[in-house]
Amino acid sequence: MRIVTSLLTMIPATPVLAEAYERPIPQVQSATAEFWYALACLALVLAMIAVQRLVASR
């Protein structure tokens, strides 16, 4: 029974079933996406400054 179980667990792990690796192709970033990314970065920096001031005042 152990042999049958081990064979059944090794069969799906054979490299024959594996697909070839395909490198992801980077997509072009639009100007709108860059604008929202810059806005999010500024919001993050402002939030970090607010937290620093809140912690420093305690």
C-alpha positions as CSV (number, residue, x, y, z in Angstrom):
1,M,0.0,0.0,0.0
2,R,2.9,2.4,0.7
3,I,4.4,1.8,-2.7
4,V,1.1,2.5,-4.4
5,T,0.6,5.7,-2.4
6,S,4.1,6.9,-3.1
7,L,3.8,6.2,-6.8
8,L,0.5,8.1,-7.0
9,T,2.0,11.1,-5.2
10,M,5.1,11.1,-7.5
11,I,3.2,10.9,-10.8
12,P,1.8,14.5,-10.8
13,A,5.2,15.8,-9.9
14,T,6.9,14.7,-13.1
15,P,8.5,17.4,-15.2
16,V,6.6,16.1,-18.3
17,L,3.5,18.0,-17.1
18,A,5.4,21.2,-16.4
19,E,4.9,24.2,-18.8
20,A,7.8,26.2,-20.1
21,Y,8.5,29.4,-18.3
22,E,7.5,32.5,-20.2
23,R,9.0,35.8,-19.1
24,P,6.4,38.5,-18.4
25,I,6.5,41.4,-20.8
26,P,6.3,44.9,-19.1
27,Q,3.4,47.0,-20.1
28,V,3.6,50.6,-21.1
29,Q,2.6,53.0,-18.4
30,S,0.2,55.8,-19.4
31,A,0.5,59.5,-18.3
32,T,-2.7,59.1,-16.3
33,A,-1.2,56.2,-14.3
34,E,2.0,58.2,-13.7
35,F,-0.1,61.1,-12.4
36,W,-2.1,58.9,-10.0
37,Y,1.1,57.2,-8.8
38,A,2.7,60.6,-8.1
39,L,-0.4,61.8,-6.3
40,A,-0.4,58.6,-4.2
41,C,3.3,59.1,-3.3
42,L,2.6,62.6,-2.2
43,A,-0.3,61.4,-0.1
44,L,1.9,58.8,1.5
45,V,4.6,61.3,2.4
46,L,2.0,63.7,3.9
47,A,0.5,60.9,5.9
48,M,3.9,59.9,7.2
49,I,4.7,63.5,8.2
50,A,1.3,63.7,10.0
51,V,2.0,60.5,11.9
52,Q,5.5,61.7,12.9
53,R,4.1,64.9,14.3
54,L,1.4,63.1,16.1
55,V,3.9,60.7,17.8
56,A,6.4,63.5,18.5
57,S,3.7,65.5,20.3
58,R,3.0,62.8,22.9
